[in-house]
Amino acid sequence: MIYWFVSLALFAYFILWFIISKLKGKYSLVDIAWGLGFVVVAWASFLYSGDLHIQTGIILLCVTIWGLRLFLHLAKRNWNSPEDYRYVAMRKRWGTTLVNLKAFLNVFFLQGVLLFLIALPIMRSFSESDQSLHWWQILGLIVWMIGFFFEAAADYQLDTFKKNPKNKGKLLTEGLWSLTRHPNYFGEATCWWGIFLLAVTGVTDLWLIISPILITSLLLFVSGVPLLENKYKERPEFQAYAKKTAKFFPIIGRKGL
């Protein structure tokens, strides 16, 4: 069954990243593994099923482009950077007993489970493919393109901003960052709403909505937005920025959710 095959591929993939992280001495490298993990799911699903039609071909292409871009972006930023403060805090909480087991289960295995759940539309599309495109699948491709633009362009704008020494200590509030305080996270969530629509072939596939709901919830309430909001909430310039800029959904000219 395709779900078991992909599960084994993901398990091996995150064991590999656990080993790499141990050799590098920092668990935050798991963030780099995130995007590429979806590429592993997509290609493992294709290799298992051997099924490539217009629907599965588009999904395979979209996931590969999205995952490789995110992987390269985070690898460039994080590979030689110090351990992220979140993982430093985790190390302190774990103590000195069964550290490797705690690290693997709490960081790598957990991320693998979340990745598997979010990637369900990919696996479903290869197990129950549709040789034609419905109107909502075309809409899904458009939604994915909008999300990819937001995520990729926002990351590029932020990288360019940070490279300028004059901007040290400043907040980026222009470009896409003037529409929402987290355009890259909004873009990532939007991409997965697009993949969901692409994967749906009928009413029986609507349960796949757990994928975009999960990734949106994680970004909006758990691992993405809250961490950055808490990091900057005491800065006066961020408080002024937050008063006039949407938190997540791009709402021009007023504060949104």
C-alpha positions as CSV (number, residue, x, y, z in Angstrom):
1,M,0.0,0.0,0.0
2,I,1.3,3.4,-1.0
3,Y,0.9,4.9,2.5
4,W,3.2,2.2,4.1
5,F,5.7,2.6,1.3
6,V,5.9,6.4,1.8
7,S,6.0,5.9,5.6
8,L,9.1,3.8,5.3
9,A,10.7,6.2,2.9
10,L,10.1,9.1,5.3
11,F,11.3,7.1,8.3
12,A,14.6,6.4,6.5
13,Y,14.8,10.0,5.3
14,F,14.5,11.4,8.8
15,I,17.0,8.9,10.3
16,L,19.4,10.2,7.7
17,W,18.8,13.7,8.8
18,F,19.2,12.7,12.4
19,I,22.6,11.3,11.7
20,I,23.6,14.5,9.7
21,S,22.4,16.6,12.6
22,K,24.4,14.6,15.1
23,L,27.5,15.0,12.9
24,K,26.9,18.7,12.6
25,G,26.1,19.1,16.3
26,K,22.8,20.9,15.8
27,Y,19.2,19.6,15.6
28,S,17.9,22.7,13.9
29,L,19.0,21.2,10.6
30,V,15.7,19.4,10.7
31,D,14.2,22.6,9.4
32,I,16.2,22.2,6.2
33,A,14.7,18.7,5.8
34,W,11.1,19.9,5.8
35,G,10.7,21.0,2.2
36,L,12.8,18.2,0.7
37,G,10.7,15.7,2.7
38,F,7.6,16.5,0.6
39,V,9.7,15.9,-2.5
40,V,10.6,12.5,-1.1
41,V,6.9,11.8,-0.6
42,A,6.0,12.9,-4.1
43,W,8.6,10.9,-5.8
44,A,8.2,7.8,-3.6
45,S,4.4,7.9,-4.4
46,F,5.2,8.2,-8.1
47,L,7.8,5.3,-8.0
48,Y,5.3,3.1,-6.1
49,S,2.3,3.7,-8.3
50,G,4.0,4.4,-11.7
51,D,1.0,6.5,-12.4
52,L,1.6,9.8,-14.2
53,H,-1.3,11.6,-15.7
54,I,-2.0,15.3,-16.0
55,Q,-3.3,15.6,-12.4
56,T,-0.4,13.6,-10.8
57,G,2.1,15.2,-13.1
58,I,1.1,18.7,-12.0
59,I,1.1,17.8,-8.4
60,L,4.6,16.1,-8.8
61,L,5.9,19.2,-10.5
62,C,4.4,21.7,-8.0
63,V,5.6,19.8,-5.0
64,T,9.1,19.3,-6.4
65,I,9.5,23.0,-7.3
66,W,8.1,24.1,-3.9
67,G,10.1,21.6,-1.9
68,L,13.4,22.1,-3.6
69,R,13.2,25.9,-3.4
70,L,12.4,25.8,0.3
71,F,15.2,23.2,0.9
72,L,17.8,25.3,-0.9
73,H,16.7,28.5,0.7
74,L,16.9,27.1,4.3
75,A,20.1,25.2,3.6
76,K,21.8,28.4,2.4
77,R,20.6,30.2,5.5
78,N,20.9,27.5,8.2
79,W,23.6,25.0,7.3
80,N,26.5,26.9,8.9
81,S,24.5,29.1,11.2
82,P,24.5,28.6,15.0
83,E,21.9,26.3,16.6
84,D,18.4,27.9,16.6
85,Y,17.3,29.2,20.0
86,R,14.2,26.9,20.0
87,Y,16.4,23.8,19.8
88,V,18.8,25.1,22.4
89,A,15.9,25.4,24.8
90,M,14.8,21.9,23.9
91,R,18.2,20.5,24.8
92,K,18.0,22.1,28.2
93,R,14.6,20.6,28.9
94,W,15.7,17.1,27.9
95,G,18.4,16.9,30.5
96,T,21.2,14.3,30.2
97,T,19.3,11.0,30.0
98,L,18.2,9.3,26.8
99,V,19.1,12.5,24.9
100,N,19.4,10.8,21.5
101,L,16.0,9.1,21.8
102,K,14.4,12.3,23.0
103,A,15.9,14.2,20.2
104,F,14.8,11.8,17.5
105,L,11.2,11.3,18.8
106,N,10.6,15.0,19.7
107,V,12.2,16.6,16.7
108,F,12.7,14.2,13.7
109,F,10.0,11.6,14.2
110,L,7.4,14.2,15.2
111,Q,8.2,16.3,12.1
112,G,8.0,13.2,10.0
113,V,4.5,12.5,11.3
114,L,3.3,16.0,10.6
115,L,4.9,15.9,7.2
116,F,3.1,12.6,6.4
117,L,-0.3,14.1,7.4
118,I,0.2,17.3,5.4
119,A,1.3,15.2,2.4
120,L,-1.8,13.0,2.3
121,P,-3.2,14.7,-0.8
122,I,0.0,13.8,-2.7
123,M,-0.3,10.1,-1.8
124,R,-4.0,10.1,-2.4
125,S,-3.6,11.6,-5.9
126,F,-1.2,8.8,-6.9
127,S,-3.4,6.1,-5.4
128,E,-6.6,7.5,-6.9
129,S,-5.5,9.6,-9.9
130,D,-7.8,11.5,-12.3
131,Q,-6.8,11.6,-16.0
132,S,-8.7,14.8,-16.5
133,L,-8.7,18.2,-14.8
134,H,-11.9,19.5,-13.1
135,W,-12.5,23.3,-12.7
136,W,-11.5,23.2,-9.0
137,Q,-8.2,21.5,-9.9
138,I,-7.4,24.3,-12.3
139,L,-8.4,26.7,-9.5
140,G,-6.0,24.7,-7.2
141,L,-3.1,25.3,-9.6
142,I,-3.8,29.0,-9.6
143,V,-4.0,29.1,-5.8
144,W,-0.7,27.2,-5.6
145,M,0.9,29.7,-8.0
146,I,-0.3,32.6,-5.8
147,G,1.1,30.9,-2.7
148,F,4.4,30.1,-4.3
149,F,4.8,33.7,-5.5
150,F,4.1,35.0,-2.0
151,E,6.5,32.6,-0.3
152,A,9.3,32.8,-2.8
153,A,9.1,36.5,-3.3
154,A,8.8,37.3,0.4
155,D,11.9,35.2,1.2
156,Y,13.8,37.0,-1.6
157,Q,12.7,40.4,-0.4
158,L,13.8,39.5,3.2
159,D,17.2,38.1,2.1
160,T,17.8,41.2,0.0
161,F,16.8,43.5,2.9
162,K,19.1,41.7,5.4
163,K,22.1,41.8,3.0
164,N,22.1,45.6,3.2
165,P,24.2,46.7,6.2
166,K,22.1,49.8,6.5
167,N,19.1,47.7,7.5
168,K,20.8,46.0,10.5
169,G,18.4,46.0,13.4
170,K,15.5,47.2,11.3
171,L,12.2,45.5,10.3
172,L,11.2,44.9,6.7
173,T,7.8,46.6,6.2
174,E,7.8,47.1,2.4
175,G,6.8,45.0,-0.6
176,L,4.8,41.9,0.3
177,W,5.7,42.6,4.0
178,S,3.5,45.7,3.8
179,L,0.4,43.5,3.0
180,T,1.0,40.9,5.8
181,R,3.5,40.5,8.6
182,H,4.2,37.0,7.5
183,P,3.9,36.7,3.7
184,N,6.2,33.7,3.5
185,Y,4.0,31.7,5.9
186,F,0.8,32.8,4.2
187,G,2.4,31.7,0.9
188,E,3.3,28.3,2.3
189,A,-0.2,27.7,3.6
190,T,-1.8,28.8,0.4
191,C,0.4,26.4,-1.6
192,W,-1.1,23.5,0.4
193,W,-4.6,24.7,-0.2
194,G,-3.8,24.6,-3.9
195,I,-2.4,21.1,-3.6
196,F,-5.5,20.0,-1.7
197,L,-7.7,21.3,-4.5
198,L,-5.5,19.6,-7.1
199,A,-5.8,16.3,-5.3
200,V,-9.6,16.2,-4.9
201,T,-11.3,14.2,-7.6
202,G,-14.7,14.0,-6.0
203,V,-16.7,14.3,-2.7
204,T,-15.0,11.2,-1.3
205,D,-11.7,13.1,-1.3
206,L,-12.9,16.1,0.8
207,W,-11.4,14.5,4.0
208,L,-8.0,15.6,2.5
209,I,-8.8,19.1,3.8
210,I,-7.1,18.1,7.0
211,S,-3.8,18.7,5.1
212,P,-4.2,22.5,4.5
213,I,-6.0,23.0,7.8
214,L,-3.1,21.3,9.6
215,I,-0.3,23.3,8.0
216,T,-2.3,26.6,8.3
217,S,-2.9,25.9,12.0
218,L,0.7,25.0,12.6
219,L,2.0,28.2,10.9
220,L,-0.7,30.5,12.4
221,F,-0.9,29.2,15.9
222,V,2.1,27.0,16.8
223,S,5.5,27.0,15.0
224,G,5.5,30.0,12.7
225,V,3.7,33.2,13.4
226,P,3.5,33.0,17.3
227,L,7.3,32.5,17.6
228,L,8.2,35.6,15.6
229,E,5.4,37.7,17.0
230,N,6.7,36.9,20.6
231,K,10.2,37.7,19.5
232,Y,9.4,41.2,18.3
233,K,6.4,42.1,20.3
234,E,8.3,44.4,22.8
235,R,9.9,46.5,20.0
236,P,8.1,49.8,19.4
237,E,8.6,49.7,15.7
238,F,7.0,46.3,15.5
239,Q,4.0,47.5,17.6
240,A,3.5,50.3,15.1
241,Y,3.9,47.9,12.2
242,A,1.4,45.5,13.7
243,K,-1.2,48.2,14.1
244,K,-1.4,48.9,10.4
245,T,-0.5,45.5,8.8
246,A,-2.4,42.3,8.6
247,K,-1.1,39.5,10.8
248,F,-1.4,36.6,8.3
249,F,-4.0,37.1,5.5
250,P,-3.0,40.0,3.2
251,I,-5.6,42.7,3.8
252,I,-4.4,46.0,2.3
253,G,-4.8,49.1,4.5
254,R,-6.0,47.6,7.7
255,K,-5.1,45.0,10.4
256,G,-6.4,41.5,9.8
257,L,-6.2,38.1,11.4
